[in-house]
Amino acid sequence: MLVEGVDFTREMMSLDDAGWRAMASNLSDLAAMAARPVLATVALGFRQDASGEEILELYRGIAACAEEYKISIVGGDLSRAPAFTIAIAVVGEVRISNVKTRAGGKAGDVLAVTGPLAASRAGLELTRAAAMIPQELSAQALQALRRPQARIAEGKFLGASRNVTAMIDVSDGLSTDVYRLAVASGCGAEIESVPIAEAAIAVAEAKHEDPERFALAGGEDFELLVAIRPRAFAHLARRYETRFKRPLFKVGTLSEGSEIRWRGSQLERTGWDHFLR
């Protein structure tokens, strides 16, 4: 669910972009379980003074993302609401043998992500206050915020491997989502490195922040965090890079116990949590 004023504002993005982002964030949950998108229902809430064109603009973004990922919108509902509200339910399908949850990891498994992180957070920062970064990087960050990509193909590829033991999408920040995967798997974790999008490095440095800390807290990247059996990681990473033309980035390992550590200390959960905000 996306709610105007909580999950997006008109200053951050157009209604068209908000619609795309709402659908993409739901599709990302299918990617994290290695599922193929099948169908979706869309419920919209809108203010009494909302114009027909505004409602159509929002829906155009939803429909464009659905078309891109070949998911059928089969129904939904409309209602008045205090602000634009988008609630989408998606259904996917996956072979039982390929299903991945966040609960299958084992101590010793390699933790990896499907791409560099924090470009979306960099885009969010740029909508709040201009930062002196190159125009090309600014455009990349804003695109990551407004038109995120669900890693459906990557999820299906990884789900087909018996050596992938758990997956979750990085929707609320690596520092938060690694906790979720580790706790569900009954493990701790050691984070060793954080792959950072070039635009995020530029924005963090412009704000005089540590880029790794910036990336650990950045949400809505919609990359996949994956646990992989250690002996299979190098081979799977080579296959991944051949298939997708970019690396599968190792970020750490699952460990015995329950501590989640980074740089030798307990990792603070700095990502998004609706219940703590």
C-alpha positions as CSV (number, residue, x, y, z in Angstrom):
1,M,0.0,0.0,0.0
2,L,1.2,3.5,-0.9
3,V,-0.4,6.5,0.8
4,E,0.2,10.1,-0.3
5,G,2.0,12.1,2.4
6,V,3.5,8.9,3.9
7,D,5.0,6.9,1.0
8,F,5.1,9.7,-1.7
9,T,4.4,13.3,-2.3
10,R,3.8,15.3,-5.4
11,E,7.1,17.0,-4.8
12,M,8.9,13.7,-5.0
13,M,7.2,12.3,-8.1
14,S,4.2,12.6,-10.4
15,L,1.1,10.5,-9.9
16,D,2.1,8.5,-12.9
17,D,5.4,7.6,-11.2
18,A,3.6,6.8,-7.9
19,G,1.4,4.3,-9.7
20,W,4.4,2.6,-11.3
21,R,6.2,2.5,-8.0
22,A,3.2,1.0,-6.2
23,M,3.0,-1.9,-8.7
24,A,6.8,-2.4,-8.9
25,S,7.0,-2.7,-5.1
26,N,4.4,-5.4,-5.1
27,L,6.1,-7.3,-8.0
28,S,9.3,-7.1,-6.0
29,D,7.7,-9.4,-3.4
30,L,7.0,-12.0,-6.1
31,A,10.6,-11.7,-7.2
32,A,11.8,-12.4,-3.7
33,M,10.0,-15.8,-3.8
34,A,11.2,-16.6,-7.4
35,A,7.6,-16.3,-8.7
36,R,6.3,-15.4,-12.1
37,P,3.7,-12.6,-12.0
38,V,0.2,-13.7,-13.0
39,L,-2.5,-11.3,-11.9
40,A,-3.2,-8.3,-9.7
41,T,-6.1,-6.4,-8.2
42,V,-5.9,-2.6,-7.6
43,A,-7.8,-0.7,-5.0
44,L,-7.6,3.1,-5.2
45,G,-8.7,5.8,-2.7
46,F,-8.9,9.4,-3.7
47,R,-9.9,12.7,-2.2
48,Q,-13.3,14.1,-3.0
49,D,-11.7,17.0,-4.9
50,A,-9.5,14.8,-7.0
51,S,-10.0,15.3,-10.8
52,G,-10.7,12.5,-13.2
53,E,-7.4,13.3,-15.0
54,E,-5.5,12.9,-11.7
55,I,-7.0,9.5,-11.2
56,L,-6.3,8.4,-14.7
57,E,-2.7,9.7,-14.4
58,L,-2.2,7.5,-11.3
59,Y,-3.7,4.5,-13.0
60,R,-1.6,5.0,-16.2
61,G,1.5,4.4,-14.1
62,I,0.1,1.3,-12.5
63,A,-1.0,-0.1,-15.9
64,A,2.4,0.7,-17.6
65,C,4.3,-1.2,-15.0
66,A,1.8,-4.1,-15.2
67,E,2.3,-4.2,-19.0
68,E,6.1,-4.1,-18.6
69,Y,6.1,-7.2,-16.3
70,K,3.2,-9.0,-18.1
71,I,0.9,-9.1,-15.1
72,S,-2.9,-8.9,-15.7
73,I,-5.0,-6.5,-13.7
74,V,-8.2,-8.4,-13.1
75,G,-10.2,-6.3,-10.7
76,G,-10.2,-4.0,-7.7
77,D,-12.2,-1.2,-6.1
78,L,-12.5,2.6,-5.6
79,S,-13.3,4.7,-2.6
80,R,-13.1,8.1,-1.2
81,A,-10.1,8.7,1.1
82,P,-8.3,11.6,2.9
83,A,-5.4,11.2,0.4
84,F,-4.5,9.2,-2.7
85,T,-4.1,5.6,-1.5
86,I,-3.0,2.7,-3.7
87,A,-3.5,-0.9,-2.4
88,I,-2.4,-3.6,-4.8
89,A,-2.5,-7.4,-4.3
90,V,-0.5,-9.6,-6.7
91,V,-0.5,-13.3,-7.4
92,G,2.4,-15.2,-8.9
93,E,3.2,-18.8,-9.5
94,V,6.4,-20.8,-8.9
95,R,7.3,-24.5,-8.8
96,I,7.3,-25.8,-5.3
97,S,10.9,-26.9,-5.7
98,N,11.9,-23.3,-6.5
99,V,10.1,-21.4,-3.8
100,K,12.4,-19.3,-1.7
101,T,11.4,-17.7,1.6
102,R,13.5,-15.7,4.1
103,A,13.6,-18.7,6.5
104,G,15.9,-21.2,4.7
105,G,19.3,-19.8,5.4
106,K,22.0,-21.6,7.3
107,A,25.1,-20.5,9.2
108,G,28.0,-20.1,6.8
109,D,25.8,-19.2,3.8
110,V,27.1,-16.3,1.8
111,L,24.8,-13.2,1.7
112,A,24.7,-11.3,-1.6
113,V,22.7,-8.6,-3.3
114,T,21.7,-8.4,-6.9
115,G,22.9,-4.9,-7.4
116,P,24.3,-1.7,-5.8
117,L,22.2,0.0,-3.2
118,A,20.9,3.4,-2.2
119,A,20.2,5.0,-5.6
120,S,16.6,5.4,-4.5
121,R,17.5,7.1,-1.3
122,A,19.8,9.4,-3.2
123,G,16.9,10.3,-5.4
124,L,14.7,11.0,-2.4
125,E,17.4,13.3,-0.9
126,L,17.6,15.2,-4.2
127,T,13.8,15.9,-4.1
128,R,14.2,17.4,-0.7
129,A,17.3,19.5,-1.3
130,A,19.5,19.9,-4.3
131,A,22.9,18.4,-4.0
132,M,25.9,19.3,-6.1
133,I,26.3,16.1,-8.0
134,P,26.7,15.5,-11.8
135,Q,23.5,15.8,-13.8
136,E,23.8,12.2,-15.1
137,L,24.0,10.8,-11.6
138,S,21.1,13.0,-10.5
139,A,19.0,11.6,-13.3
140,Q,19.9,8.0,-12.4
141,A,19.0,8.6,-8.7
142,L,15.6,10.2,-9.6
143,Q,14.9,7.3,-12.0
144,A,15.6,4.8,-9.3
145,L,13.2,6.5,-6.9
146,R,10.4,7.1,-9.4
147,R,10.6,4.1,-11.7
148,P,12.1,1.2,-9.7
149,Q,12.6,-2.1,-11.3
150,A,11.4,-5.4,-9.8
151,R,14.0,-8.2,-10.1
152,I,11.6,-10.8,-11.5
153,A,14.1,-12.4,-13.9
154,E,16.8,-12.4,-11.3
155,G,14.5,-14.0,-8.7
156,K,13.5,-16.7,-11.1
157,F,17.1,-17.4,-12.0
158,L,18.2,-17.6,-8.4
159,G,15.2,-19.5,-7.3
160,A,16.0,-22.3,-9.8
161,S,19.3,-23.0,-7.9
162,R,19.2,-25.5,-5.1
163,N,22.1,-23.7,-3.6
164,V,20.0,-20.5,-2.9
165,T,18.6,-21.1,0.5
166,A,16.7,-17.8,1.3
167,M,15.7,-14.5,-0.4
168,I,14.1,-11.2,0.6
169,D,13.9,-8.0,-1.3
170,V,15.7,-4.9,0.0
171,S,12.7,-2.7,0.4
172,D,13.3,-1.2,3.8
173,G,17.1,-0.9,3.8
174,L,19.8,-3.5,4.0
175,S,20.4,-2.9,7.7
176,T,16.7,-3.8,8.4
177,D,16.1,-6.5,5.8
178,V,19.2,-8.5,6.7
179,Y,17.8,-8.7,10.3
180,R,14.5,-10.1,8.9
181,L,16.2,-12.8,6.8
182,A,18.6,-13.7,9.6
183,V,16.0,-13.9,12.3
184,A,13.6,-15.9,10.1
185,S,16.5,-18.3,9.3
186,G,17.5,-18.6,13.0
187,C,20.9,-17.1,12.4
188,G,23.1,-14.1,13.0
189,A,25.0,-12.3,10.3
190,E,28.3,-10.6,9.6
191,I,28.1,-7.7,7.1
192,E,31.5,-7.2,5.4
193,S,30.9,-4.7,2.6
194,V,28.1,-2.7,1.1
195,P,27.8,-2.2,-2.7
196,I,26.8,1.4,-3.3
197,A,25.3,3.0,-6.4
198,E,27.5,5.7,-7.8
199,A,24.8,8.4,-7.4
200,A,24.4,7.4,-3.7
201,I,28.1,7.8,-3.1
202,A,27.9,11.3,-4.7
203,V,24.9,12.4,-2.6
204,A,26.3,11.0,0.6
205,E,29.6,12.8,0.1
206,A,27.8,16.0,-0.8
207,K,25.9,15.7,2.6
208,H,29.2,14.8,4.4
209,E,27.9,11.4,5.3
210,D,29.6,8.0,5.2
211,P,28.4,6.3,2.0
212,E,28.2,2.9,3.5
213,R,26.0,4.1,6.4
214,F,23.9,6.0,3.9
215,A,23.4,2.8,1.9
216,L,22.7,0.6,4.9
217,A,19.7,2.9,5.7
218,G,18.5,3.4,2.2
219,G,15.2,1.7,1.4
220,E,13.2,0.8,-1.7
221,D,16.1,-0.4,-3.8
222,F,14.2,-3.6,-4.6
223,E,17.3,-5.5,-5.1
224,L,17.3,-9.1,-3.8
225,L,19.2,-10.2,-0.7
226,V,20.1,-13.8,-1.2
227,A,21.6,-16.5,1.0
228,I,23.8,-19.0,-0.9
229,R,25.6,-22.1,0.1
230,P,29.3,-21.1,0.4
231,R,30.8,-23.7,-1.9
232,A,28.4,-22.7,-4.7
233,F,28.7,-19.0,-4.5
234,A,31.6,-18.4,-6.9
235,H,30.0,-20.6,-9.6
236,L,26.6,-19.1,-9.2
237,A,28.0,-15.5,-9.2
238,R,29.8,-16.2,-12.5
239,R,26.6,-17.6,-14.0
240,Y,24.7,-14.6,-12.7
241,E,27.1,-12.1,-14.2
242,T,27.1,-13.9,-17.6
243,R,23.3,-13.8,-17.6
244,F,22.6,-10.3,-16.3
245,K,25.9,-8.5,-17.2
246,R,26.5,-7.2,-13.7
247,P,27.9,-8.7,-10.5
248,L,26.2,-10.6,-7.7
249,F,27.7,-8.7,-4.8
250,K,28.8,-10.5,-1.7
251,V,27.9,-8.5,1.4
252,G,28.6,-11.0,4.2
253,T,27.7,-14.3,5.7
254,L,25.1,-15.8,8.0
255,S,26.6,-16.9,11.3
256,E,25.8,-19.0,14.4
257,G,23.9,-17.2,17.2
258,S,21.6,-14.2,16.8
259,E,24.0,-11.1,16.5
260,I,23.9,-9.0,13.4
261,R,27.3,-7.3,13.1
262,W,29.0,-4.8,10.9
263,R,32.6,-3.6,11.2
264,G,32.9,-5.6,14.4
265,S,29.9,-4.0,16.2
266,Q,26.2,-4.7,16.4
267,L,24.5,-3.4,13.3
268,E,21.9,-0.7,14.0
269,R,18.6,-1.1,12.2
270,T,18.5,2.3,10.4
271,G,16.1,1.3,7.6
272,W,12.4,2.0,7.4
273,D,10.0,0.4,9.9
274,H,6.3,1.6,9.9
275,F,5.9,0.6,13.5
276,L,8.9,2.7,14.7
277,R,8.2,5.9,12.8
